[in-house]
Amino acid sequence: MHVDHDRRTGKVRDVLCFSCNAALGQFKDRPHVLKRAAEYPEGNVWKPTLVTPGIYQLPS
């Protein structure tokens, strides 16, 4: 078990398992990144779209 804290305030939020705490740390508590990561195993891959030669747009 590991103590999870808010990176901005330093306040303790909860106690998590090692894997969950490490994942939040890797994603730096950014919800939009966590949501995109959660979509990956569901088959929603992050392939860029060619807009013009040499210019690609990443999915939002």
Backbone hydrogen bonds in HBPLUS format (Angstrom, degrees):
<---DONOR---> <-ACCEPTOR-->    atom                        ^
c    i                          cat <-CA-CA->   ^        H-A-AA   ^      H-
h    n   atom  resd res      DA  || num        DHA   H-A  angle D-A-AA Bond
n    s   type  num  typ     dist DA aas  dist angle  dist       angle   num
A0002-HIS N   A0016-LEU O   2.68 MM  14  5.26 157.6  1.73 159.5 167.4     1
A0016-LEU N   A0002-HIS O   2.76 MM  14  5.26 160.1  1.80 159.8 159.5     2
A0004-ASP N   A0014-ASP O   2.77 MM  10  5.34 173.7  1.78 160.3 161.3     3
A0013-ARG N   A0004-ASP O   2.78 MM   9  5.60 168.7  1.79 142.9 146.8     4
A0006-ASP N   A0011-LYS O   2.83 MM   5  5.46 159.7  1.88 155.8 159.1     5
A0010-GLY N   A0006-ASP O   2.70 MM   4  5.05 146.9  1.81 142.1 151.6     6
A0021-ASN N   A0017-CYS O   3.07 MM   4  6.23 168.6  2.09 159.4 163.0     7
A0022-ALA N   A0018-PHE O   2.86 MM   4  5.99 159.3  1.90 153.3 159.5     8
A0023-ALA N   A0019-SER O   2.94 MM   4  6.10 155.9  2.00 146.3 152.8     9
A0024-LEU N   A0020-CYS O   3.07 MM   4  6.30 166.0  2.09 151.4 154.2    10
A0025-GLY N   A0021-ASN O   3.07 MM   4  6.28 152.5  2.15 142.1 150.0    11
A0026-GLN N   A0022-ALA O   2.88 MM   4  6.17 152.9  1.96 149.8 157.1    12
A0027-PHE N   A0023-ALA O   2.97 MM   4  6.21 154.5  2.04 153.0 159.6    13
A0029-ASP N   A0024-LEU O   3.20 MM   5  5.47 153.8  2.27 151.0 155.3    14
A0028-LYS N   A0025-GLY O   3.17 MM   3  4.87 151.9  2.26  94.4 102.7    15
A0030-ARG N   A0027-PHE O   3.11 MM   3  5.96 158.6  2.16 125.1 129.6    16
A0033-VAL N   A0030-ARG O   3.05 MM   3  5.48 128.6  2.33 110.0 122.9    17
A0034-LEU N   A0030-ARG O   3.09 MM   4  6.41 159.0  2.13 154.8 161.4    18
A0035-LYS N   A0031-PRO O   2.89 MM   4  6.11 157.0  1.94 153.8 159.5    19
A0036-ARG N   A0032-HIS O   3.18 MM   4  6.31 156.8  2.23 136.4 142.1    20
A0037-ALA N   A0033-VAL O   2.95 MM   4  6.16 155.6  2.01 147.9 155.0    21
A0038-ALA N   A0034-LEU O   2.92 MM   4  6.15 147.9  2.03 143.6 152.4    22
A0039-GLU N   A0035-LYS O   3.11 MM   4  6.39 137.5  2.30 141.1 151.7    23
A0040-TYR N   A0037-ALA O   3.28 MM   3  5.37 137.7  2.47  97.9 108.7    24
A0042-GLU N   A0039-GLU O   3.04 MM   3  5.24 136.6  2.23 105.4 118.3    25
A0044-ASN N   A0039-GLU O   3.34 MM   5  5.52 157.7  2.39 150.2 143.7    26
A0043-GLY N   A0040-TYR O   3.01 MM   3  5.51 163.4  2.04 119.2 122.3    27
A0049-THR N   A0057-GLN O   2.83 MM   8  5.15 162.5  1.86 146.9 149.8    28
A0057-GLN N   A0049-THR O   2.79 MM   8  5.15 157.0  1.84 144.4 151.8    29
A0051-VAL N   A0055-ILE O   2.83 MM   4  5.55 164.7  1.85 153.4 158.0    30
A0055-ILE N   A0052-THR O   2.77 MM   3  5.18 168.2  1.78 145.8 146.6    31
